């Protein structure tokens, strides 16, 4: 059948909300047993109300039963809830917050931490020679107020089932790691108001095992500085050599620390202007793996022009890294499998394929040979088959804005469906979704996302702001993602563009990008049918674009419709009630505390300017969201509703900061598309 023509936004698509959410399990983390080299992965299952389960990767067998949810809420975003050592799985159970152990061969998990304690655990790691002793991050919520929550490093004695403090004093801790001989330990710590990517500091100490207890001594500060320099992601290449990431050059580059001399130095003789790491929003992030027992070679991921890439790095230093081509746009959870054979594993995602778990050696990687341990779910396994020939590929480009022609980087997804060859309306330009990522210090990646294809296959353009270089042919029409100023992956200076300017720089970038692309010489989208959507911090940018855009000389009514997914509307309430990890984040983003600059908090809070919102707005919110409580959504909804504005609100019971349940994920897709179709008159 020859392609047909129909108005943009009305195309019929085989991609349904059900087909992209049914059984849409995601791989969140890869675990390796350091003794047996067996690989496991953590899988999130929306069909099971979002529970996480540890799976033995090669046999695709669950290690824990349906009554267990392997997940932690440390720092609210969690990560690193489990470890496997010599055939024993240790994990945090979300329901009660306790740590359990169970044989990977089966059995009933046994609790190894006290009951009836408001504790949360993360980053479990077993001592190499005394594995009954685990080190963990402990977050104590005895007093639930963010300022009173206590975070420490603790020892969990799995024999006596007791917990004792190992390191304390900092506001936050991350990534504890033992040296191979167990005689040393490293960790990252930071203090309010810094986030880890602003002032993370790496420490090391000697470790002593005395009976059933661990103690540390001779603690040394390795790198990092409050406010100015971020260091982190430390692990041991050998008994005396520590590798870590340091952004003192302005970019996150690898460094090494010699324990004997107490000296740290950059591995690269000349800094590389790429980030070999990323902001530690969740505690399972780790950007590299050690390839050999001698600790001479590392495999690193970095962000290059918006894509994840591989580099091999000589850890003894002073030579440039070697770029290794790969087909993956996103590379995460990179782990060492076996130092004797140089095997690593990672989760890899292509622009046309969902995430796989991949194993390879360095020589395999160089030859492009990847052993897929767990492939993406085949289209034939789905009730509604998803054709790969319908995928819209990401297309990056760079725009110039302002008198200084600062770069504004975006990635476009063209409306694409092989059943259509364009619009039946002469000269029609497509409606466009402007997507704003969360964080706000995050990065929108270029891996396959069926949610984007849900729109582009119906004749929508989609775009994301992106900090990269590139070009774009002018006869294409697109969907656009937005990595606005403040996004990660492009050095500290780019992240710092948002300092004191949240609600200004991000709003200007979103409106400017849509305005430029609807004008000469591009003429890519219909400016009267541009809609904006975003979640969390991205939701704040959405609401700010509708209510305070005038602060940057823009129109509050620029967008034709908008969707805020669990978006921030009241900065004062956010600073007062949000969780500990982000409770001082606004000091940097707004330019001071609420006591110091109360007028700025009110000026930038959309809830106080809801009377200026003229754009039809859809608000989607989780009932038990502790990052952005539902009161923020309901307050702005009532304000718009009471004055007769166009606003719709949906509260999802049992959901927190984002959707984990299959039915709610499906409803959110259908509700958002339906809202745009009604507002823009695309469907009768």
N, C-alpha and C positions, 0 to 999 in steps of 0.2 A: 504494500500500500504506500502510495506517495505521500510525503508530508503535507499536512494541511496548514491553514492559517486561521488564527483566532486571536482576539484581543489579549494582550499580555495580562497575566494574572488570572485568566479564566481557563487555562489549559487543563485538560484531564490528565491526571498522573497516577501511575500504578503505586507510587509511594504513599502509603496511608499511615496515619498515626499509629494504628495497630501494628502494622508490619515493622515499624522501626522501634517499637517499644516492647512487643511481645518477645519474651525470652532474651531481652537486650542486656545480658550479663556483661559486666565490664571487669577487666583485669586491673586491679588497683596496686598490686605490689608483687614482686618476686622474692621468694625466700630460698636460701640454699643452706642445707645442712653442712656445716664446715667440717664435719668428720667424715660423712659418707658421700658428700657431693651430690646428694639427691636434690632435685629441684621441686619446689612447691610454689603455688601462687595463691594470692588472696583474690577472691572473686566476689563482686557485689551483684546481688540478684534482686532486681525489681519485682520479679514474679513472686518472691518470698518476702514481700514487704520490706525490701531493701537490706535484708540481712547479708552479712559478709561471712564467707566460709573459706577455710584453707583447703586447697585441693592438691593432691599429688599429681604433678603435671603429666608425667609420662603415661600414667594409667587413668588419668581423669577421674580419680576417686576422691570423694570427700573424706577428710580426716576427722571432722567433727559432725555430729548429727544436727537435726533440724531445730533442736532446742537451744543451739548456741549461736551467738552473733559475735564473730571475731572482729571487734572494732573498739576503738578508744576515742574519747572526746577530750583528750589533753589538748589544750590550746583551742578547743572547740572544733578545729578542723581535723584533729587527730593525725593518723598515720603511724606506721611502725607498731602495730598492736601485737605482733607475734614474732617468735624466733623458733628455729628448729636446731637442736643440738643432739647429735648422736642418737637419732631416732626418737627423740622426745620433743613434742610440740609444747611450747609455753605460750599462752595467749591471754589477752585481756578480753573479758566477756562484757559486752555493752550493757546487758540487762542489770547486772549488779556491780560492775566496775572491778570485780576481783580478777586476779590472775590465776589461771588453771594450767595443769600439765596433763598430757595424755600421750600414750605411745602412738606413733604414726601408723602402727599396725592395727590399731583399734582399741576399744575400751571406753570406759566412762571417764570424762575429765574429772580431775581432783583439784579442789581449791588449795592454793598455797599462800594466799594472803588473807588477812583477817576479814571476818564478816562484819556487816553493819557499820562500815566506815565510808564516809563520803570521799573516797579516794579514786583517782584515775591514774592509770599506768601506761607508759609508752616506752619504746626503744629498749626493749629487753635484750640483754646480751649476757651470755654465760662466760664465766671465767674459764680460760683454756684448760687449766689443770685441776681446778676445783669446780666443776660445772654445776654442782648443787647450789652454788652461789651465783645469783644473777644481779646485775646492775640494771637499774631502771630509772626513768624519770617518774617522779611521783608528784601529782598535783592534788593538794589537800584542800577540799571544799568544805571543811568544817564550818568556816564562816563563808557563806556563798557570795558576799560582796566582792566584786572584782579586786578592790584594793587589798582585801584580806586573804585572798587565795594564796597559799604558800606552795612554791615549787622547789623541789630539791632533787638531788641524785641519791638514791637509796640502794641498799643491798637487800635482796630477797633471799632468805635462807629457805630453800625448798624442803629441807629436812625438818627443821623446827617450825616451818611455816610462819616465820616472823619477818618483820621489816625493820631495818635500822638505817639511820641517816648516814650517808657517806660524804656528801658535799652539800653545803648550803651557803646562803648569803646573797646570791644573785636573784634577779627577778625571774629569769628563765634559763632553762638548760636544753641542750640538744645533742644528739649523736654521740653518746658515750661509746668508746672503743678501747678494748684491751690490746696491748702489743701481743705478738704471737707467743712470747714466753710467759705472758701473764704478769710480768713484773712492773708494767707501766699502764697507765690509762690516760686517754685524752677525752676532751669534751669541748663543747661550745657553750658559752653563756653570754647573756646580755641583760641590760637594765633598761627600765622605763626612762625616758619616753622612746628609746630606740626600738626599731624592729630589727630582726637579726641581720637583714641586708643593709642596715645603716650603721650598726655598731657592734656586731657580733665579735666575740673574742675567743680565741683558742687557748686552752690550758692543758698542761700535762702534769702528771704526778706519779710518784713511786707507789706501788701497791704492795701491801703486806697481807698475807693470809695467816691468820692466827686461829687455829681450831675451826670454828664455824663462823668466823667473822672476817670481813675485809676492812682494811684501813688505808688511808692515803697519807703521804707525807711529801715534803720537798716539792710543793706545788709551784709551778712556773708558768708565767704568762708568755705565750709563744708569739701571738700576733693579734691584731685588731685593736681598735681604739674607739672609745665612746664617741658617738656622733659622727666622726670623720672617716673611719676605716672599718670595713666589714671583713672579717675572716670567718671561715667555717668549713664544714664538710671535711673534717680531719679523720684520717685513718692511717694505720701503720703499714708501711711498705716492708719493714723489717723490725727487728727488736729495738733498733736504735734510730730509725728514720721515720719521721712522721710527714705525710703529705697532706696539704690542705689548700684551700682556695682563699685568695686575698685580693681585694680590689683597690689596693693602695695606688695602683697605676691609673685608676679610673675604670678599669675593666676587671672582671673576676678572672684571674689567671692562677695557674698552679704554682705553689711554693713548696719548699721542703725545709724540715727542721731536723738538725742533728742533735740528738739528745745529749751526747757526750760533751760537745762543745757549747751547747746552749745557743747555737746560732741558727737563724732562719735566713733563707735567701730565695729569690725568685728562680724558678726552674728555667725560664726563658731569658736569654741574655738581653733581648729586646722585647718589651711587652707586646702582646698581640691584642689588637683592638677588637676583641670579641669576648663575650662572656662564656667562660668555661664552667658555668654554674647558673643557678637561678634562685630567686628569693625563696626562702624556706617557709612557705605557707603551711605545708604539712611535713611531718617529721620523717616520712619515709623517702623524701627526695634525696637522691645521691647521684652525682654527675660523672663518676668515674669508677674504674675497677683496676686493681693491681693484677698484672698478668703472670708474674713469676715469683717463685719463692725468694729469690735474691732481692726482689723489690727494685728492679732496674727499669721496668717498662710499665707504663700505664695506658689504658684505653680511656679516653675522655670524650664526653659529648660537649658540644658548644653550639651556640646560636649564630648562624651565618645567614644573613639575608632572610631572616624569618623562619628558617628551617633548622632542625637539629642535624648536626653533622658529627662524624667520628674523626678524632685525631689520635694517632699514637704519639706518646710523649716519652722521651728519654728522661727518666726521673733523676738521673745523675746530673742532668742539667746542661744549660748553655748552648743548646741547639734548638732550632725552630721545630715546632711540631709538624707531623706529616698528616696531611688531610687524606682520608680514605673515603672514596665515593660509596654511597649506599642508596638504596631505593626508598629509604624511610624518611618521611617528613617529620615524624615525631619519634624520639628514642627516649624511653624512660626505664626506671628501675634496673639500671645497669649493675650487674653483680658478678663477682668472681665465682666461678664454679669449681675450678681445680687449677691451682698454680703449677702443678707438675706438668700438665698438658696445655696450660694457657687458655683453658676454656672459659668463656663468659656467657652470660645469658642476659637478655633484655626484652622489653616489650617494644615492638616496632609497629608503627602505623604508616601506611602509605596514603597518598592523596586519593587513591581509588580503592582502598581496602582497609577494613577495620583492623584492630590490633591483633597481632600474633605474638606468641612467645617464641623467641629465637635463641638458638645456641650456636656458637661458633668459636673457632680459634682465630688468632690473628692472621694466620695464613689463609684460613677460610674467608675471613673478612676481606682481605686484599684481593682474593680471587672471585669475590661475589658469591661464595657458597654459604648458604645459611640453612641450618637444620631447623625446621619449624617443629617445635614441640607441641604447640597448640595453635591450630589455625583458626581464623575467624569462622564464625558460623556460616555455613554455606547457604546461599540463597534458597536452594531447594529444601532446606530444613525449615524455612519459614512458610507460614500459611499463605502469605502474599509475597510471591517471589519478587525480589528487588533486582531489576536488570542493571548490570554494570555499565551498559552503553548509555545510560541516562545521566551519568555523573557529570556535574559541572566542575571543571578543574579551576583551582585558585590561580588568579592572575594578579601579580603585584605591580604597583606603579608608585611613583613619587610625585607629589604635587608641591607647589611652592606657595607659601602664604605670607602676607605681610610685606612691609617695606624692605625687610631684611631677607625676604624670600627664604624663610625657614622651611626645612623639609617637612612635609606632612605625608606620612607613608600609609598607604591603604592597600588592601587586597580585595579584589573583586571576584565574584562568582557570577558568570553570565547566565541569564535565563537559558535553559537548555533542555530540550526534550526531542528525541529523534522523530517523534510523531508530528512535530511542528517545525515550520521553517520561518516563523515570524508572525507578526500581527496582521490581521485582516483590515486593520484601520491604517490608512496611509499616513505615514509620518509619526505614528504613535511611538512614544518612548515608554519603557516599562516602569511600573511602580517599583520602588526600591526599599529594602529593609536595611537600615543602618544599625549594625549590631555593636553594642558597647560591652566590652568584657568587664569582669569584676576585679576586685583587688583593693584599690585601683592599680596596684603595682603587680600586674599580671601580664600575660602574653596570650593572644589568640593564635593558636597553632594552625597549621595547614593540613593536618591529617583529615581523613574522610569523616564527615559528620553528616549523618543522614537527615538530621534536623534542618540543615541548610538546604540539602537537596529536596526536602519536602516542599520548600518554597520555590527554588529555582526551576524545578521540573513543572511548576504551574505557571511559569512565565514571569516570575518575579526576579528582579535583580537583588543582590545582597552584597554588602561590603563591610569590611573591617578596617579601621585605621591600623597602619602597620609601619614600623620604623625600619625601612629597608630601602634599597635602591632597586630600580627595575624600570620596565617600560610597558606600554600597553598600546595595542593598535586601536585606532580611533573609531573603527566601525563595529566594535563589539558592545554589547549591553550586559550589565552586570548586577550581581548581588555584592554587597560591600561589608566587610568586617573592619573594625576600627581599633588599632593599637595607638591610642592618642599619646600625647606627651605625658610622661609619667609611667609608661609601660616598661616592662623589663626586657632583657635580652640584648640591650644596646648600650650598656655602660651606665655608670653612676650618674653622669651628667644628664642623660636623657630621663632617667627616673626622677631626678631632682627638679625637672621642669615643673612638676606638680607641687613642689614645696610651697606652702602658704597659698596655693592657687587652685585647690580642688573646688570644682564648681565654676571655674573660669576657663583654664586652659583646655580641659576636657570638653566643655560645652562648645567653646569656639572651634576646636578641631572637628567635632562632629558636624556642626552646621557648615563650616567652611568646606569640608570635603564634599558634602552633598551639593552645596551651592556651586562649587567649581565644576563638578562632574556633570551638572545639568546645563552648563554654559559652554560657550566657545573656548577652546576648539573641540571639546569632548562631545557635548550633547548626548550623554550616555543614558541619563535617567530623566524621568518626568519630575520636575521640582515640586509640582503640586500634589504628587502622590508618593512622596518620601515619608516613610514611617520610621520611628526609632524605637529600639527595644534594648533592654539590658537587665542583668541581675545583680543584686547586692549593691556594690559600689557602682556598677554599671546602671543599676536602677536609679541610684541617686543622680547620675549624669542625665538620665532620661528625664527625671522630674525637674532637675535644674534647667534643662533645655526648654522646658515648657513654662517655667515660672520666673527665672532670673536671668534669662539670656540677654536681657537689656543691659546687664552689668558689663557685658563684653561687646555692646553695640549691635546685638542681634535681635531678631524678632522672636518673641515668645511663641508666636504662632507659625513658625517656619514649617514644622512637621505636620502632616495631615492626620496622623494617628500615632499612638504610643502604647507600649506595654512596659510596665515596671514589674519585674519579678523580684519579690522580697527586697525592694529597694529602700534605701535610707531616705527619710523625708525630714527628720528633725535631728540636727547635729548635736544639739544640747542633750536630748534624750539618749542619743547614741553614746555620747561620752559618759553619760551617767549610768546607763544600764547594760552596755555591751560587756562581753566577756573580758577576762583579764588580758589576753594576748593583744587585743586591739584597743584597750581602754585608754591608752595614751597616744594612739596613732594620730588622732586629730591634732595633737600639739604641733605636729609637723605639717599635716595637710592643710590646716586652717591658719596656722601661724601663731598658736598660743593656746592656753587653756581657756575654758569658759570664763574663769575669773579674770583673765588677762585681756581677752578680746571678746566680751559678750556681744558687742554689736556685730562682729563679723559672723559669729555663729547664727545670729538671727537673720542677718542679711543673706546668708548662703543657704538657709534651711527652707526648702520648698514648701513645707507645711505652713509657713507664715506668709506665703505668697500664692496660696492656692486660688485666691480670687483672680489671679492673672492667667490661670490656666484656661485656655480656650480650645485646646486640642483634645479630641476624644481620647480617653485614657482607660486602659485595661490594667487592673492591679491583681496580681496573683501572689498569694502569701501562704506560708506554712504556719500552722497553728502553734507549733511548739518551737518556733525559731528563737534561739537565744542570741543570735548575732544581731538580727534586726527584728525585735519583737513585733507581734502583729498590731500592737497599738499604733505604731507609726503608719502602717498601711490604712488602718481604719480611720485614723484622724484625718488624713488627707482625702480619703474617700467621702467621709461625711461632709467635709468642707465643700467639696465640689458638688456633691449631690444636693445639699441644702440650697445652693444658689442656682440649681437647674442645669448644671453642666452635664456633659455626656461622660459618664464614668461607669464602669462595671467592676465588680469585686468578687473574687473567688477565694475562699479560705479552704485550704486542704488539711483535714484532720490528720493528726499523726505525723505530719511532715515538719521538718526543721528548716535549715537553710539550704533549700534546694529539694528537688524531688527524688525520692528513692523508690517509691511504689509505682508499679507498672500502670495501674489504672489512672493514677494522678498524672503521670508523665504523658499518657495518651490524651487525657482530657485537656492538659495545658496546651499541647500542640493544636488540637482541634478548636479549642476556645480562642486561641490567638489568631489563627488563620480566619476563623469565622468572623471575628471582630473586625479585622481589616477589610474583609469582603463586604461587610455591611456598611462600614463607614465610607469606603471608597466606591460603593455601588457596583462592585464587580460581579455579584451574583444576585439574581432576582429572588 
